């Protein structure tokens, strides 16, 4: 079976109709933001101007506004202008349905119908199968890619995209967005914050996913962004696959594994994956995540919505006691007015 080729047109992506549809998606939850309100004040003028620049190939991406967050580790976020984010949405809404069909089933990051909870459920299902319902030892290879977003090689990314998108104008547009940012060196990195980055890193890593599935013949493999696991009853097999994985990432994608976040251990000893420590018959919230949750609930920033989201999160593991503590803290803080609005 040959590679699937995108047959959509540049003209539709940059059309006023698509830009307006993208605007309706973009403004959800953002109507109170000043920059969004300013753009919307002259919406049609701004949309037609963007369309004209794209049609004439005079479009240039504006600089980013950078700021730091802790989620939980420090991250550098780059926020594009409203005009550029509108274009990101217009491109994403057309390309995502196409590229999503090319991804393997067990890639879970930034995809509709996927996410961390489904990835965790899949991990538990794989653990049962690999262990023959927990009757034999299962080894887990856990890996993390070092400085993932900052290390994406833009030239390699564009070459991968060429294989799917024959339209030169669409490739030109993607190149404009990709080259609008660089991390520590020119030609490297994608900005955390761009909607297009979420799609493009999956396109980039899809090459790796297919290597793992089709070349290494890994039966039990799950990836969430730069975090991935492989399960097997054969520890030596995982060791050999780790060497091939490291070589492939370095030579084909110019990426490196994080030396402090790679291990092979038994499931029975506890495997930290996606914020939870997994055991054969249960999983518990990571200690650092537990501390962060309780600290936030005691702060002025916490709200009832946060409490409900935490309770929902805790339903995915063995956390009855912690759920009780969250609910108790919620009632206590509401009594003293800390969470009430």
N, C-alpha and C positions, 0 to 999 in steps of 0.2 A: 504494500500500500504506500503510495507516494505521499509527500508532504502536502498538507492542505494549504491552499493559497487564498488570501483574502481578495475578494472581487468587488469590494465597495469602492466608492469614488471619493476623491478629494473634494469635488464640488459639493457633494452632500454633507461631508463633515463640516465644511466652512459655510454652509448655507445659512441664511437668516433663520429659516425654520428650525434647523438643528441647534443653532445658537440660542434661540428662544426656549426650546425644550430643555436645553442644558441649564439655562438660567433658572427655570422653575425647579429643577433638581438642586441646583447650587444654593438657592436662597433658603431652603428649608432649615429653620432654626437659626438663621443669620439676619433676619429682618431688622433687628435692633442694633446691628453694628454700623458704626458711623460710615466706614468706607463703602459698605454695601448700600447704605441709604444714598450716599453721594452718587454712586454709579447708577442707581435705579432712578434718580431724579431726572436724568436724561437718558433713560434706558435705550430707546430706539436709536437715538443719535450715536450712542456708544457702540451698540451692536452693529449698526451699519458701518461705522468707522472700522471696527475690528474686521468685519467681513471684507471691506474694501482692501485693507492692508494684507489680508490673507490671500485674496484673489490676485492682487498685484505682486505678491511675494515681497512686500516691503515690511512685513511684520517682524518685530524684534521683541524678544522677551525682556521685560523690565527687571531691574535688580530685586533681590529678595530682602525681606526684613527678617533678621535673625534674632532668636531668643532661646533661652535654655529652660528646660523643664526637668523634673525628676520623676521618672515613671517606670520603675522605682529608681533606676540608675540615671545619672545625668545624661540628657540628650540635647543635641543642638538642632532646633527646629528652624526651617527656613520657610517663611510665608511669602507667597507670591502676591502680586497686586490682584485686585478683583477682576480686572480685565483678563489677566493671564489665567487666573483660576477658572474663569468662565470657559476659556479655550480648553483648559485641561479637561473639564467636564464634557465639553462637546466632543473631544477626541475619545475620551474614555467610554462614553455611552455607546459609541459605534464600535470601537475595537474590543472592548471587554467581552461581549457575547461571542465574538469570533475566537479570541485567544483562549477563553475559558474552556472551549471544547478541545483544545489541543493539550491541556494539562492532564496529568495523571490524577486518578481519583484520590490518592492519598497525599495531595498537597492541600493544606487547609488554611493558609493565611490569606486574608483579604479576598475571599471568594464567597459569593452568595451561596447560602445553604451549607457553609462549612464552619470555620471558627474553632476556638480552643475546646469547647465542650465536645464537639463531634470528634476532634482529634484525640481527646482523652478517652472517649468511648471506644474509638478504634484501637487505641493502644491496649485497652483492657481486653478487647476481643482478640487481638493478636497474641496477647500474653496467654490467654486460655488455649488458643490453637497451638502455639509453639510449645507449650508445656504439656499438651495433651490433657487439658483440664487440670493443670497443676499437679501432674504426676511425675514430671521430670524437671530437672533444672533448666532454667532459661537464662541466657546471657543477653545483656543489652549493651549495644554500642551507642553511646550518646555523644553527639558532636555539636559544636557551635562555630560559626565562621567569624573570624576576627574582623572587627570594624566593617561589618557587612555593607551597609549603604555607602559608606565612604570609600569602599574599595572596588565598587563596580567599575569595570573597565568600559568606558563609553564607546570606544572603537569596536570592541568585541560585541557589545550590545547592539550597535547599529548593524554589524555584520549578521548577527542572528536574526534581526528584524528583516533584513533584506531577503532572507529565505522565505519569509511569509508574505511580505508586502511588495508586489511588483510595481506598484504605483510610485513613481519617483517623487511626486508632489507630497504624498503622505509621508514618505521617508524624509523629505526635506523638513516637513513640519515637526516630525518627531526629533530630528536632529537639532532643530532650533530650541526645542524644550530641553533636550538632554544636555546640550552644550551651554545652556544658560547658567549652569552651576558647575563648580568643581570644589573638591574637598581640599586635601593637603597638596595635591598636585593637579595640574591642568590635564583634562582628559579622564579624570577619575571621579567617581561619586555620583549619587543621585540624592536630591534633597528630601529629608524627612519632612513631610508636610504636603508634598504634591500628590494629588490623586493619581496622576499618571505614574508616579514612582511605584505605587503599590502594584500596579499592573506590570510595569516594566521589570521589576525584580523577579516576578514570577515567570515572565518570559525568559529572563536570563537564566534562572535556576531550573527551568523546565529541561534544559539541555542536560543538566546534572541528574535530574530526576529520571530521565530516560536512560542515562548511562547506568544508574543504580538498578533500575528495573530490568533493562534489556541486556546489559553487558555483565553486570554482577549477578543477575538473576536473584536479586533480593526479594524474598517472598513477603517479609514483614518489615516494611519501611514506611515511615511517616515523616513528613516535613512540615514545619510551620515557620515560615520566613527563613531565618538562618539557623534554626534549631531543628535538628533531625535525629531520629533514632532508627536502629535496626535491631531486630530480635532474632535469636537463633539458639538452638540447643548446643551448637558447636562453637566454642570459644575461639578455637584456632582459625576457623573460617572467618569470623569477625575480625580477627587480627590481620589476616591477609587482605580482607576487603578494606580495612582502614588504610593500609598502605596505598592501595589503588585509588581510593577516594581522595587521599591527600595529593597524589600525583595528578589526578584528573583536574581537581580544582585549581592547582597551581598552573598547569600547562594549558588547559583549555579555557579557564575563566579568570585566571590571574587573581585567585582568591587563596586565602590560607586559613587553616583551622586554628581556633584559639587554643594555644598550648595548655592553658589551665582549665579548659572546659571540655576536654575529651577524655572519656573513660570507657572501660568495659567492665561491667559488674553484674552480679546476679540480681534478678528481680527481687528475690527474697531479702536482699540486703537494703532494698529501697532505692528507687530510681527517681531522681528529680527531673521532672519534665512538665513544662508549661505551668509552673507555679505550684505544682503538687508533687508530693513524694509518693510514688506508687509502690505497692507491695502486691503479692499474689492475690490476696483476698480483700484489700481495701486500699484507700489512698488518703493522705492527710495533707492539709495545707502547709506549704513551706513556712518555716519559722519566721523568716524575714517578712513574708507576706502577711502573716498573722499579726506581727508587731505593727506593721504599717497600717493595717486595717483598724486596729484598736486605737492607734494614735490619731488617725483621721476622724474617727467617731467622737473623740474627745475634743476636737477643734471646732472653731467657729465656722469653718468651711463646710462641715458636714450638714446634710439635709436629709429629710425623710427619704428622698429618692435614692440617696447613697445607701441608706440602711437597707432599703428593699433590694438594691442591686447586690449588696453584699450577701444578704440572706439567700438570694437566688444563686449566687456563686457557690455558696457553701453547700447547697443541695447536691452538688456534683461529687461530693466526697464524704468521708466520715468526719463530720464536724458538728455533731449534735450539741456538744458542750459549748463550742465557740458560737454557734447560732444563738443559743440561750444567752450568752454573754453580750452579743451584739444587740439583741432585743432589749436586754436589761439596760445597757448603756443608752439605748435610744430613749427608753422611757425616762431614765434619770435625767438626761440632758434636756429633754422636752420640759420636765418639771421645773428645771432651773432656767429655762428660757434660752439655752444655748443653741438649740436646733430649731426652735419655733420661728416662723417668719410671718 
